[in-house]
Amino acid sequence: MQSLNIQSACPYCGVGCGIKICNGKIEGDVNHPANKGALCVKGTALTDSLSMPSRLLYPKVSQQEVSWDTATSAISDKIQQVLAESGPEAIGMYVSGQLLTEDYYVANKLMKGFIGSANIDTNSRLCMSSAVTAHIRAFGEDVVPVTYDDLDVTDLIVIVGANTAWTHPVVFRRIQQARDKNPSVKLVVIDPRKTVTAEQADLFLPIANDGDITLFNGLIRYMADNGTIDSRFVEDHTNGSEELLDAVSGNEFQLDEVACQLGVDVQSLTTFYRWFSASPTAITVFCQGVNQAIDGTDKANAIINCHLLSGKIGKQGSGPFSITGQPNAMGGREVGGLATQLAAHRGFEPDALNFVRDAWDAPNLVQTAGLKAVDLFDAVARGDIRFLWIIATNPAVSLPNSAKVREALAQCECLVVSDISADTDTACYADILLPAAGWGEKSGMVTNSERCMTRQRAFMPAPGSAKPDWKILADVGRKLGYDEAFSFNSEVDVFREYAALTAVNTNTPFKLDLSVLAVMLDDEYTHWQPTRWPLTHGASQPLYHDGAFATSNGKANLVVPAQLHSQQLDSEQKKEQGLPLWSLNTGRLRDQWHTMTRTGHITALAQSEPEPTVYMHPVSIQQAGFTVGQLVVIHTASPFLLASTFSDLHHPFDLADSHGRLPSIIVRLQSNDGLRRDQVFMSIHWAGVFGGSNTVNYIVAAAVDCLSGQPAFKSSQVTIRPAPDMWHGLYLGEQTPASLPTDCCSYQKGWRSGIWRFAQKVPVTACSTPRSDDQVLAMWLQKFFVNEKQLEVDSVGVSLPTVSKRLVIEQTWGYAVLELNVQGEPLVVTGIFAFSEQPIALDVAVLSELMGQPFSLVSVLMALNDGSQPSRLICSCFRVTDQQIIHAVEKEGVGSLCQLQKQLKCGTNCGSCLPEVEQQLDLLIASVTSRSQ
């Protein structure tokens, strides 16, 4: 890294934190309005993220390294062939919220203006397209009307379907600070799970999955019954109030009925309704828990309805606040990166089409919307899309029903992948691989969740021949013969053209108008400081302060949400081959990012969840006859039950593979008492070498919201059963084992070595005599370690064969094998392999301490027989475990949070671990006090 002092932006979530790179050190920018110097654990680990393993350095065509000219010529030739034979609809592109605005703009221009295909969509479709659709229906434009500053001055904050403390820690820290400053501020959290966010709420409503519309329709009914609707605002600035109020006039929206439907007590529901109605200001923060549903758009509109009816919009401290999950999801929406948009927040209406055609001088401008993400890959599977270009995303893992997505990628006639790694799950299917410049290597603009535009700036050279994505796309545009349209010399050229295009909104009610930046100088772009749009006069006022919206009559639309068939199956349906059905909820971890391609290799971020894990309520585990820590098989429910569950959907889907088999995964089972009894939870991140084939989207149905096309990741129905008889293995070492089992295998980056966990189904053979443990051990050693000879175990259980560098130690639970460096004295432990017929419960942290150390049989035996509970990481920022906190309280007399933080620093950075720290501290102090009395 160069010794520079520059400003940039964090490349992770949509908070959009400012970063400073000072003499090779990355830290938070105290002058950035989004974070004011704060960073979460992922931002803190950005320096480590730069050491990307398996970096893609040069273009490849059919696995052979080629020049850029050869690669772009191959792409251009194939596009022209497909255009000539099948037309533009056979061309597709799938991009990402991790692109910069300039990258997004050139991709959209190339596809929609010159290739002539609107089949360009983005992985932002998976996380916030329902909010986009809801904004357009309500406001006439995809605009988020709230800023982070509003959180500082509001009276009530409602978080719906978001674990903000984990997914947007810096925003949640700001919420905590606002409550500290003004104790009268109330926090309500609405979520099926009692997350760390919910634990800090003044009121928690654990509503049933997909109960949001009922909840907010009930709120509207409550406001109507209690006279708290802002009649003047509704009359002057909204359409459709009579229809909406009539829709909630039935008995099903009375308090008692709503509470019964949602599974919450009436008193808590009344408290929420009373707080929202009486608060002068209120902000409703919502994210994936709202958007990722078959009725996600209607859920978002139900929230917006409440703000419009109560007049809690267009003034400081009020409004619906959709927060995004990616650094530039908002920028992608602005330039038209979704298949359902043209450009600059405009659809395919005649005036927008005419303006964009003239601005681009576009010969082949599309006239209608293209295929959304799930439909796009369905078209690839059918062969309708012959050429597909995937940029900066990993759909082989991130899309629902990913087994079928992989089949589609494998059979695609020509697949181009632009990425920074050649080892992603998607890249392995590519016919053409293109090395893209990554964060820190390229420059451009990003827009965060509050519409603040920030520069990402390069501070190190791109390795090999990697290029920024906008340049790769422009090179292809010129190869196709459109020299003038793609004659950009730098990212500022691209941004100026994009800013000029937003003049389509000048003198209209649309808020996105950056046309004043079309003439900005290079130096102005270079020294750009974070700025929130709109840029016009009065921009300092809250958005919609004048009550003027981008609809046909200037009024916001109140939308009557559809009441879809409940996804909660009745008791007779809740049987699948004698097994109960579970509602599978999926989501993010605090310390990981997407499919781990950028964070899985970072040791500090790999500790909180060491392997693919499904969580279940402890009572449910007991009632189902499971055991914490065992491996379980999760199956997608049968097509019959899925058809019943999603009977209101119009989007057809089929989870069975080409052989008619329903997908399943094998994962570890752990308990979480924050879950509902009928629900299980699994994180979305495990992929590639880190998760193997057992990734959650293998078993998630490709059911989507029929309006937005956003998949319903939160509500799949699954069955769970114990895994069959397995042989279990654990390996700590620096070298990847020669061969890994496909049944169950994961990788974790440890502090001293890599950690592989694996399991193999015991083969069913005709031989009635089972293999001995010795034979199985030998088989495993031969399988995992090349040229390994069979080892014998002596009567004492310890042997050191002269032909090997490995020491075999027999234990009551199985075998441990130590790899020893025998070159010189003393012997040094370089690897540890454990094998058992039962799940291995060894403390990996204790074993890791042996790695790289002189061999001591006593130390090894103590580690292998340590009966203590494995330590659990609580604070990722400062690597604080539960055992350290226990030691601080019980051995060193720590008696308060202030003392603990002074000693261990836990919770003093992003604050996302504070609830767990405080909870454990309170229990420990109470225990110490009780013992002393």
ZAMARGU-4260 file (C-alpha; in steps of 0.2 Angstrom, whole numbers, plus 5000, padded with zeros to 4 digits):
<rodrens>
0) 5000/5000/5000 | 5007/5017/4995 | 5010/5030/5009 | 4996/5042/5005 | 4983/5053/5014
5) 4967/5052/5004 | 4949/5050/5007 | 4938/5036/5001 | 4923/5026/5006 | 4920/5009/5013
10) 4916/4995/5000 | 4904/4985/5011 | 4886/4990/5016 | 4875/5005/5011 | 4879/5015/5026
15) 4893/5023/5016 | 4906/5026/5029 | 4920/5038/5025 | 4938/5030/5025 | 4955/5039/5027
20) 4971/5031/5021 | 4985/5039/5030 | 5003/5032/5027 | 4996/5015/5023 | 4984/5014/5038
25) 4965/5013/5035 | 4954/5022/5048 | 4937/5030/5049 | 4935/5048/5042 | 4929/5059/5056
30) 4923/5072/5044 | 4912/5061/5034 | 4893/5064/5038 | 4888/5046/5037 | 4900/5039/5051
35) 4910/5053/5058 | 4925/5042/5060 | 4916/5026/5066 | 4919/5009/5058 | 4911/4992/5060
40) 4922/4976/5062 | 4922/4974/5043 | 4928/4992/5040 | 4941/4990/5053 | 4948/4974/5044
45) 4949/4983/5027 | 4968/4982/5027 | 4967/4963/5029 | 4954/4962/5014 | 4968/4969/5002
50) 4977/4952/5003 | 4965/4943/4992 | 4970/4925/4988 | 4968/4918/4971 | 4968/4935/4963
55) 4963/4935/4944 | 4977/4945/4935 | 4975/4942/4917 | 4961/4939/4904 | 4957/4921/4901
60) 4948/4913/4886 | 4944/4895/4888 | 4956/4894/4903 | 4970/4901/4893 | 4978/4918/4897
65) 4976/4930/4883 | 4979/4949/4879 | 4965/4961/4883 | 4963/4964/4864 | 4960/4945/4861
70) 4948/4945/4876 | 4937/4960/4870 | 4937/4954/4852 | 4931/4937/4858 | 4917/4946/4867
75) 4913/4957/4853 | 4913/4943/4840 | 4901/4933/4851 | 4889/4947/4854 | 4888/4951/4836
80) 4885/4933/4831 | 4871/4931/4844 | 4863/4948/4838 | 4863/4942/4820 | 4856/4925/4824
85) 4844/4928/4839 | 4842/4947/4841 | 4846/4958/4856 | 4834/4948/4868 | 4847/4934/4868
90) 4860/4945/4876 | 4860/4947/4895 | 4870/4956/4909 | 4870/4953/4928 | 4879/4967/4938
95) 4881/4972/4956 | 4878/4985/4969 | 4897/4984/4972 | 4900/4993/4956 | 4904/5011/4956
100) 4892/5023/4948 | 4903/5025/4932 | 4904/5006/4930 | 4885/5005/4932 | 4882/5019/4919
105) 4893/5012/4905 | 4885/4995/4908 | 4867/5002/4906 | 4872/5013/4891 | 4880/4998/4882
110) 4866/4986/4885 | 4850/4997/4883 | 4857/5010/4871 | 4868/5000/4859 | 4866/4982/4860
115) 4847/4985/4862 | 4843/4973/4876 | 4835/4978/4893 | 4840/4961/4900 | 4852/4969/4912
120) 4848/4967/4930 | 4858/4969/4946 | 4860/4959/4962 | 4852/4973/4971 | 4836/4965/4964
125) 4838/4953/4978 | 4839/4965/4992 | 4829/4981/4989 | 4819/4981/4973 | 4803/4979/4983
130) 4807/4996/4991 | 4811/5003/4974 | 4794/4998/4967 | 4785/5004/4983 | 4793/5021/4982
135) 4788/5023/4964 | 4770/5018/4967 | 4769/5030/4982 | 4780/5045/4977 | 4781/5043/4958
140) 4800/5041/4960 | 4812/5029/4969 | 4817/5041/4982 | 4822/5038/5001 | 4815/5054/5010
145) 4825/5051/5026 | 4843/5055/5031 | 4854/5049/5045 | 4853/5066/5053 | 4834/5063/5055
150) 4839/5049/5067 | 4847/5062/5079 | 4831/5072/5081 | 4816/5060/5080 | 4805/5055/5094
155) 4802/5037/5089 | 4812/5024/5079 | 4804/5009/5072 | 4815/4995/5065 | 4806/4982/5054
160) 4814/4966/5047 | 4831/4972/5051 | 4845/4967/5063 | 4853/4984/5061 | 4865/4981/5075
165) 4874/4968/5065 | 4870/4973/5047 | 4872/4992/5048 | 4882/4993/5065 | 4887/5011/5062
170) 4869/5017/5059 | 4864/5007/5074 | 4877/5016/5084 | 4870/5032/5079 | 4853/5027/5085
175) 4861/5022/5102 | 4869/5039/5103 | 4853/5048/5099 | 4844/5038/5113 | 4858/5042/5125
180) 4857/5060/5122 | 4838/5060/5123 | 4831/5046/5134 | 4813/5050/5129 | 4817/5043/5112
185) 4808/5026/5110 | 4815/5011/5100 | 4803/4998/5093 | 4809/4982/5084 | 4798/4971/5074
190) 4805/4955/5069 | 4801/4936/5070 | 4818/4934/5079 | 4824/4942/5095 | 4840/4948/5088
195) 4854/4959/5097 | 4845/4973/5089 | 4828/4968/5097 | 4837/4965/5114 | 4840/4984/5115
200) 4822/4990/5111 | 4810/4998/5122 | 4797/4987/5114 | 4799/4971/5104 | 4785/4964/5093
205) 4790/4946/5088 | 4777/4945/5074 | 4774/4929/5064 | 4783/4928/5047 | 4775/4939/5034
210) 4763/4948/5046 | 4769/4965/5042 | 4754/4970/5031 | 4742/4965/5044 | 4752/4975/5057
215) 4753/4991/5048 | 4735/4990/5042 | 4730/4988/5060 | 4740/5003/5064 | 4730/5013/5051
220) 4714/5006/5058 | 4720/5012/5076 | 4724/5029/5069 | 4707/5031/5061 | 4698/5025/5077
225) 4707/5037/5088 | 4707/5052/5077 | 4726/5053/5074 | 4726/5054/5055 | 4733/5070/5049
230) 4717/5075/5039 | 4724/5091/5032 | 4740/5083/5025 | 4730/5068/5018 | 4718/5080/5009
235) 4731/5091/5002 | 4745/5079/4998 | 4738/5061/4995 | 4727/5051/4984 | 4717/5035/4988
240) 4713/5038/5007 | 4695/5033/5005 | 4699/5017/4997 | 4713/5013/5010 | 4703/5017/5025
245) 4688/5007/5018 | 4700/4992/5016 | 4705/4992/5034 | 4687/4995/5041 | 4683/4976/5044
250) 4684/4967/5060 | 4700/4958/5055 | 4709/4974/5058 | 4703/4978/5076 | 4716/4977/5089
255) 4711/4960/5097 | 4710/4952/5080 | 4727/4959/5074 | 4736/4953/5089 | 4729/4936/5087
260) 4734/4935/5069 | 4752/4941/5073 | 4754/4930/5089 | 4758/4945/5100 | 4749/4951/5116
265) 4737/4965/5114 | 4745/4976/5127 | 4762/4977/5117 | 4753/4980/5101 | 4742/4994/5109
270) 4758/5002/5115 | 4766/5002/5098 | 4751/5009/5090 | 4749/5022/5104 | 4767/5027/5102
275) 4767/5029/5084 | 4751/5039/5084 | 4756/5051/5098 | 4774/5054/5093 | 4776/5071/5084
280) 4790/5063/5073 | 4794/5045/5069 | 4806/5035/5057 | 4803/5018/5051 | 4819/5009/5046
285) 4816/4994/5035 | 4827/4982/5026 | 4827/4964/5019 | 4815/4957/5032 | 4802/4968/5023
290) 4808/4967/5005 | 4812/4949/5003 | 4795/4942/5003 | 4782/4937/4990 | 4772/4953/4995
295) 4788/4964/4999 | 4782/4978/4989 | 4765/4979/4998 | 4774/4977/5014 | 4784/4993/5010
300) 4769/5002/5004 | 4760/4998/5020 | 4774/5006/5030 | 4774/5021/5019 | 4755/5022/5020
305) 4756/5025/5039 | 4768/5039/5037 | 4758/5048/5024 | 4741/5046/5034 | 4750/5053/5050
310) 4759/5067/5041 | 4775/5060/5047 | 4785/5063/5031 | 4793/5079/5023 | 4798/5085/5040
315) 4814/5083/5051 | 4815/5067/5060 | 4801/5058/5051 | 4798/5046/5036 | 4800/5028/5030
320) 4819/5024/5028 | 4824/5010/5017 | 4842/5006/5020 | 4852/4997/5007 | 4864/4982/5009
325) 4877/4986/4996 | 4889/5001/4995 | 4881/5008/4978 | 4864/5000/4977 | 4858/5017/4977
330) 4869/5023/4963 | 4864/5008/4952 | 4846/5013/4955 | 4850/5031/4950 | 4858/5026/4933
335) 4845/5013/4928 | 4855/4997/4933 | 4838/4988/4936 | 4830/4980/4921 | 4814/4989/4925
340) 4822/5006/4924 | 4828/5016/4909 | 4840/5029/4917 | 4840/5043/4929 | 4825/5036/4939
345) 4815/5036/4924 | 4805/5022/4916 | 4801/5019/4898 | 4788/5033/4896 | 4789/5042/4879
350) 4797/5058/4885 | 4811/5049/4894 | 4814/5038/4879 | 4816/5052/4867 | 4828/5062/4879
355) 4839/5047/4882 | 4839/5042/4864 | 4845/5060/4859 | 4857/5061/4874 | 4866/5045/4869
360) 4863/5046/4851 | 4857/5028/4853 | 4854/5018/4838 | 4846/5003/4847 | 4837/5010/4862
365) 4826/4998/4871 | 4807/5002/4872 | 4802/4991/4887 | 4808/4983/4903 | 4819/4968/4902
370) 4820/4952/4912 | 4822/4953/4931 | 4836/4943/4940 | 4826/4926/4943 | 4818/4927/4926
375) 4835/4931/4918 | 4843/4915/4924 | 4827/4905/4919 | 4830/4912/4902 | 4848/4906/4902
380) 4842/4889/4907 | 4829/4888/4893 | 4843/4894/4881 | 4834/4910/4877 | 4849/4920/4884
385) 4864/4914/4874 | 4877/4926/4880 | 4878/4932/4898 | 4890/4944/4906 | 4891/4943/4925
390) 4900/4957/4934 | 4906/4958/4952 | 4893/4946/4959 | 4891/4927/4963 | 4874/4921/4957
395) 4879/4903/4958 | 4877/4905/4977 | 4867/4921/4980 | 4851/4917/4969 | 4838/4906/4976
400) 4836/4888/4970 | 4855/4890/4966 | 4857/4872/4960 | 4847/4876/4945 | 4856/4892/4943
405) 4872/4882/4942 | 4864/4871/4929 | 4860/4886/4919 | 4877/4893/4920 | 4885/4877/4915
410) 4875/4876/4899 | 4876/4894/4894 | 4883/4896/4876 | 4894/4910/4881 | 4897/4916/4899
415) 4908/4931/4903 | 4913/4934/4921 | 4922/4950/4927 | 4929/4948/4945 | 4944/4950/4956
420) 4945/4931/4959 | 4945/4916/4948 | 4939/4905/4962 | 4921/4911/4965 | 4907/4898/4963
425) 4902/4908/4947 | 4919/4910/4939 | 4922/4892/4937 | 4908/4891/4924 | 4915/4906/4914
430) 4921/4904/4896 | 4929/4921/4897 | 4936/4928/4913 | 4941/4946/4915 | 4952/4953/4929
435) 4943/4968/4936 | 4951/4981/4947 | 4945/4980/4965 | 4942/4992/4980 | 4958/5003/4983
440) 4963/5001/4964 | 4950/5011/4955 | 4940/5027/4958 | 4923/5033/4956 | 4907/5038/4964
445) 4895/5029/4976 | 4878/5034/4984 | 4874/5028/5001 | 4857/5024/5009 | 4854/5043/5013
450) 4858/5049/4995 | 4875/5055/4999 | 4887/5054/4985 | 4905/5050/4990 | 4921/5047/4980
455) 4930/5030/4981 | 4948/5034/4977 | 4962/5022/4971 | 4977/5022/4983 | 4986/5007/4976
460) 4990/5000/4958 | 4979/4986/4951 | 4989/4970/4950 | 4993/4961/4933 | 4982/4969/4919
465) 4966/4971/4930 | 4956/4986/4924 | 4941/4996/4931 | 4924/4989/4925 | 4919/5005/4916
470) 4935/5004/4905 | 4932/4985/4901 | 4914/4989/4896 | 4919/5004/4886 | 4933/4994/4877
475) 4919/4981/4871 | 4908/4996/4866 | 4922/5002/4854 | 4925/4985/4848 | 4907/4984/4843
480) 4910/4999/4832 | 4903/5013/4844 | 4919/5023/4846 | 4912/5040/4849 | 4898/5034/4862
485) 4912/5025/4872 | 4927/5037/4870 | 4929/5039/4889 | 4946/5043/4895 | 4943/5043/4913
490) 4929/5040/4926 | 4926/5059/4927 | 4921/5059/4909 | 4909/5045/4913 | 4902/5055/4928
495) 4900/5071/4918 | 4890/5062/4905 | 4879/5053/4918 | 4876/5070/4926 | 4871/5078/4910
500) 4858/5064/4907 | 4849/5068/4923 | 4844/5084/4915 | 4829/5073/4909 | 4822/5078/4926
505) 4825/5097/4926 | 4809/5107/4928 | 4800/5091/4933 | 4794/5085/4950 | 4808/5072/4950
510) 4821/5075/4963 | 4836/5067/4955 | 4844/5081/4945 | 4863/5082/4945 | 4864/5091/4928
515) 4874/5106/4936 | 4888/5093/4938 | 4889/5090/4919 | 4902/5104/4917 | 4912/5100/4933
520) 4931/5102/4931 | 4943/5087/4933 | 4950/5096/4949 | 4932/5098/4956 | 4929/5079/4954
525) 4946/5075/4961 | 4942/5085/4977 | 4924/5080/4978 | 4917/5080/4996 | 4902/5070/5002
530) 4886/5078/4996 | 4868/5073/4997 | 4856/5075/4982 | 4845/5084/4978 | 4858/5098/4974
535) 4845/5111/4969 | 4840/5127/4980 | 4831/5121/4996 | 4841/5105/4996 | 4844/5108/5015
540) 4825/5106/5018 | 4818/5089/5022 | 4814/5080/5006 | 4795/5082/5002 | 4794/5097/5014
545) 4783/5105/5001 | 4771/5090/4999 | 4775/5089/4980 | 4778/5072/4973 | 4782/5065/4956
550) 4765/5058/4952 | 4753/5064/4939 | 4744/5076/4951 | 4758/5080/4962 | 4751/5070/4977
555) 4758/5054/4985 | 4748/5038/4982 | 4741/5028/4996 | 4741/5010/4990 | 4730/4997/4996
560) 4741/4981/5000 | 4735/4965/4994 | 4731/4952/5008 | 4740/4937/5001 | 4737/4919/5007
565) 4746/4916/5023 | 4762/4906/5021 | 4759/4898/5038 | 4753/4880/5034 | 4739/4873/5044
570) 4741/4858/5056 | 4736/4845/5043 | 4748/4851/5030 | 4763/4852/5043 | 4768/4834/5039
575) 4781/4829/5026 | 4784/4810/5026 | 4781/4811/5045 | 4792/4826/5048 | 4787/4843/5054
580) 4789/4858/5042 | 4800/4872/5048 | 4800/4890/5041 | 4817/4894/5035 | 4823/4912/5038
585) 4840/4918/5030 | 4850/4933/5033 | 4867/4940/5037 | 4881/4938/5050 | 4889/4953/5058
590) 4906/4949/5053 | 4904/4942/5035 | 4900/4950/5018 | 4889/4942/5004 | 4897/4925/4998
595) 4914/4927/5008 | 4924/4931/4992 | 4931/4947/5001 | 4930/4942/5019 | 4931/4924/5021
600) 4950/4924/5021 | 4951/4937/5035 | 4955/4928/5051 | 4947/4941/5062 | 4930/4940/5053
605) 4930/4921/5052 | 4928/4917/5071 | 4910/4921/5075 | 4902/4907/5065 | 4915/4893/5061
610) 4905/4882/5049 | 4888/4882/5040 | 4875/4882/5054 | 4857/4881/5056 | 4849/4888/5072
615) 4834/4882/5081 | 4825/4886/5097 | 4832/4875/5111 | 4814/4869/5116 | 4811/4864/5098
620) 4828/4855/5097 | 4823/4845/5112 | 4805/4841/5106 | 4812/4836/5089 | 4824/4824/5097
625) 4839/4833/5090 | 4856/4836/5099 | 4865/4853/5099 | 4880/4851/5088 | 4875/4837/5078
630) 4874/4837/5059 | 4857/4838/5051 | 4850/4836/5033 | 4838/4851/5028 | 4827/4846/5013
635) 4816/4858/5003 | 4798/4854/5006 | 4789/4844/4992 | 4782/4853/4977 | 4764/4849/4982
640) 4767/4859/4999 | 4777/4873/4990 | 4762/4875/4978 | 4750/4876/4993 | 4761/4888/5002
645) 4764/4900/4987 | 4747/4897/4979 | 4745/4916/4976 | 4760/4917/4965 | 4761/4919/4947
650) 4779/4915/4945 | 4782/4897/4941 | 4796/4888/4949 | 4803/4871/4951 | 4816/4866/4963
655) 4819/4849/4957 | 4835/4846/4947 | 4836/4838/4930 | 4835/4821/4938 | 4820/4826/4948
660) 4828/4826/4965 | 4824/4840/4978 | 4839/4848/4985 | 4846/4846/5002 | 4861/4852/5012
665) 4870/4845/5028 | 4874/4858/5041 | 4878/4859/5060 | 4863/4862/5072 | 4865/4875/5085
670) 4852/4883/5097 | 4846/4901/5098 | 4832/4906/5110 | 4828/4921/5100 | 4819/4911/5087
675) 4801/4907/5086 | 4797/4888/5090 | 4792/4885/5072 | 4807/4894/5064 | 4825/4890/5059
680) 4838/4902/5054 | 4854/4901/5043 | 4866/4914/5036 | 4868/4917/5018 | 4887/4919/5017
685) 4894/4901/5016 | 4901/4898/4998 | 4915/4892/4989 | 4929/4883/4999 | 4922/4890/5015
690) 4905/4882/5013 | 4907/4869/5000 | 4890/4863/4992 | 4880/4866/5008 | 4874/4884/5005
695) 4857/4889/5010 | 4851/4895/4994 | 4852/4877/4987 | 4835/4874/4997 | 4827/4891/4995
700) 4813/4892/4982 | 4814/4904/4968 | 4797/4912/4973 | 4797/4931/4970 | 4786/4946/4973
705) 4776/4948/4957 | 4778/4967/4956 | 4796/4969/4960 | 4803/4952/4956 | 4812/4951/4972
710) 4815/4933/4979 | 4806/4928/4995 | 4822/4922/5005 | 4813/4923/5022 | 4799/4911/5021
715) 4804/4894/5013 | 4797/4878/5020 | 4809/4864/5024 | 4810/4848/5033 | 4825/4843/5045
720) 4831/4826/5050 | 4847/4819/5058 | 4861/4816/5046 | 4865/4798/5042 | 4879/4789/5050
725) 4895/4799/5046 | 4913/4799/5049 | 4918/4816/5056 | 4935/4824/5053 | 4944/4840/5058
730) 4960/4846/5051 | 4971/4861/5057 | 4986/4865/5045 | 4993/4876/5032 | 4991/4864/5017
735) 4975/4860/5009 | 4971/4842/5011 | 4973/4832/4995 | 4955/4827/4993 | 4940/4833/5002
740) 4923/4825/5004 | 4908/4832/4995 | 4895/4827/5008 | 4900/4840/5021 | 4915/4851/5021
745) 4919/4869/5026 | 4935/4879/5029 | 4938/4893/5042 | 4954/4904/5042 | 4961/4902/5059
750) 4974/4913/5068 | 4988/4900/5067 | 4982/4889/5052 | 4968/4884/5041 | 4954/4874/5049
755) 4944/4861/5039 | 4929/4852/5046 | 4922/4838/5036 | 4911/4823/5037 | 4908/4808/5025
760) 4893/4797/5024 | 4897/4779/5030 | 4895/4769/5014 | 4882/4755/5013 | 4891/4739/5007
765) 4886/4721/5004 | 4899/4716/5016 | 4892/4711/5033 | 4908/4714/5042 | 4911/4733/5046
770) 4928/4740/5044 | 4938/4742/5059 | 4943/4759/5066 | 4961/4756/5060 | 4955/4753/5043
775) 4944/4768/5042 | 4958/4779/5049 | 4970/4772/5036 | 4958/4776/5022 | 4956/4794/5028
780) 4974/4797/5029 | 4977/4790/5012 | 4962/4800/5005 | 4968/4817/5013 | 4987/4815/5013
785) 4996/4811/4996 | 5007/4796/4997 | 5002/4792/5015 | 5007/4774/5020 | 4996/4764/5031
790) 5000/4768/5050 | 4999/4755/5063 | 4994/4759/5081 | 5004/4751/5095 | 4996/4744/5111
795) 4999/4760/5120 | 4990/4770/5107 | 5005/4780/5102 | 5017/4777/5087 | 5030/4786/5077
800) 5033/4777/5061 | 5050/4781/5053 | 5042/4782/5036 | 5030/4796/5041 | 5031/4813/5050
805) 5014/4809/5058 | 5010/4804/5076 | 4994/4794/5079 | 4986/4795/5096 | 4971/4785/5100
810) 4957/4793/5111 | 4941/4787/5118 | 4932/4797/5105 | 4943/4792/5090 | 4960/4796/5083
815) 4971/4811/5083 | 4985/4813/5071 | 4999/4826/5073 | 5010/4832/5058 | 5027/4835/5065
820) 5042/4844/5057 | 5056/4832/5060 | 5069/4842/5052 | 5080/4848/5067 | 5076/4849/5085
825) 5064/4851/5093 | 5050/4843/5084 | 5037/4856/5079 | 5018/4853/5077 | 5013/4858/5059
830) 4996/4850/5058 | 4983/4841/5068 | 4970/4829/5061 | 4956/4822/5071 | 4944/4808/5066
835) 4929/4801/5075 | 4912/4792/5072 | 4904/4806/5082 | 4904/4825/5080 | 4921/4831/5086
840) 4919/4843/5101 | 4937/4848/5103 | 4941/4866/5107 | 4949/4873/5091 | 4956/4888/5100
845) 4965/4876/5112 | 4972/4865/5098 | 4977/4881/5088 | 4989/4885/5102 | 4999/4870/5098
850) 5002/4875/5080 | 5020/4880/5076 | 5025/4876/5093 | 5038/4863/5099 | 5030/4846/5101
855) 5025/4841/5119 | 5015/4825/5122 | 5008/4832/5138 | 5002/4848/5130 | 4994/4838/5116
860) 4985/4826/5127 | 4979/4840/5138 | 4972/4849/5123 | 4964/4833/5116 | 4956/4829/5133
865) 4951/4847/5138 | 4933/4845/5143 | 4929/4864/5145 | 4917/4872/5133 | 4925/4880/5118
870) 4927/4898/5119 | 4915/4909/5110 | 4920/4926/5101 | 4909/4940/5107 | 4918/4956/5101
875) 4926/4954/5084 | 4934/4971/5084 | 4945/4967/5099 | 4945/4948/5098 | 4936/4946/5115
880) 4929/4929/5120 | 4917/4924/5133 | 4931/4916/5143 | 4941/4932/5144 | 4925/4941/5151
885) 4923/4927/5163 | 4941/4928/5169 | 4940/4947/5170 | 4925/4946/5182 | 4929/4931/5192
890) 4948/4932/5193 | 4951/4951/5192 | 4936/4958/5201 | 4929/4968/5186 | 4912/4974/5192
895) 4905/4986/5179 | 4904/4988/5160 | 4915/5004/5161 | 4929/4993/5170 | 4927/4979/5158
900) 4928/4991/5143 | 4943/4999/5150 | 4952/4982/5152 | 4946/4973/5136 | 4939/4987/5125
905) 4924/4976/5120 | 4910/4986/5113 | 4920/5002/5111 | 4921/5002/5092 | 4905/4998/5082
910) 4895/4993/5098 | 4886/4978/5089 | 4892/4966/5103 | 4886/4977/5118 | 4870/4968/5121
915) 4879/4951/5123 | 4893/4959/5133 | 4881/4967/5145 | 4870/4952/5146 | 4885/4941/5151
920) 4892/4954/5162 | 4876/4955/5172 | 4874/4936/5174 | 4892/4935/5180 | 4891/4949/5192
925) 4875/4942/5199 | 4883/4925/5201 | 4899/4932/5210 | 4888/4942/5222 | 4877/4927/5225
930) 4892/4916/5230 | 4899/4929/5241 | 4883/4931/5252
</rodrens>
